[in-house]
Amino acid sequence: MAGRFTEEQLAQAKETSLTELAEYYGFHPKRVGNRLYTLLEHDSVRIYNDRSWCRWSRAGIRGEGGGSQIDFLIQLCGVGSVAEAIHILLDFQGIDTGDHTWREKLDVAPARHQAAPVKDRERVEFVLPEPVDGKFRRAYAYLIQTRKLSQRVVDYFVRDLKILYEERKHHNLVFVGKDKEGNIRYATKRGTADVYGQNYCGDVAGNDKNYGINIINPASNRLRVFEASIDLMSYLDLTGDYESNKLVMGGVDDHPLARLLEDYPHIQEIGFCLDNDKAGMVAVYGKEEKNGRTEGLLRKYANQGYETFVEMVPRETGCKDWNEYLIYRKENARRAENYTGIKENPDEPEIQPRRVRGKSR
């Protein structure tokens, strides 16, 4: 049993087409092999035989590396529970969970219960999760205690920019992205599981994935691009750079970047601050193939006339992303303080990360 569902219903839920489900939630599946697909929005995702998937960039992180259609809904579509996911999958196949004769009907006339083509389905309505009443206590506790962010940065996102809040139902973090008119077009959720429960991150259903989380300053022509919002927050703590424009793409797909540059033509310089892992480096520099190197973001936008460079965490630290590096720096500072008795100034940026400039690796 999974909640109130039988093993038979659970098995039927896992017969849902993953590519159709992905399209229904606004993703764009792309064939990359025999019965093998990826998503344009998440190129580290692989869909196998239309029934299972993995996200190799998070393969070693429990609850974030793939699985079944149920895991897809929870990790990438913002569905909050297994029971809710199973209900969605059965409904997607046209199965009424209250009808005890559904199996007989399915066996007699399976075509009646197969998922309709996505183009004939109504797209999921974009509805933001309700915020908690009062203070965002769990959000602040998670970001400051676990992610080691300063209260200044958290306040900046919550109070000044108003692009971060705490969800009422599951106490997830909710980051919102706006278009140039100030309308919310994108939202993503990040679980606070390290402290309070199941860990996942995923977009709110019905998103416009041409947008990301952005911070715009018309007085600056510089843009810094990140994969995740907590990495951007960590970068602010590390560098003190509140002046440049910022964009969180929600992965390595650059559709949000292309849209932002179209909406804000004052931007002339792009710094790519992606993760120091295989997915991030392939996105920035491209990859070697039989006929040469594919075009990465660094070269792509340089060829469009922008000044481009890479800003990454020091590889010798072994840190993958900006938040890992922030924690690394603060842990080292704490150990140094314990040894010397000298406390560092918490309001002073800790480091200016090294920049790598150029069109190719």
Beta strands, then each sheet from edge to edge (+ up, - down):
strand 1: 29-33
strand 2: 36-39
strand 3: 42-48
strand 4: 52-55
strand 5: 66-67
strand 6: 164-166
strand 7: 173-178
strand 8: 184-190
strand 9: 201-203
strand 10: 213-215
strand 11: 222-226
strand 12: 245-248
strand 13: 269-272
strand 14: 288-289
strand 15: 292-293
strand 16: 307-311
strand 17: 355-357
sheet 1: 1+ 2- 3+ 4- 5+
sheet 2: 6+ 7- 8+ 9-
sheet 3: 10+ 12- 11- 13- 16- 17+
sheet 4: 14+ 15-
end
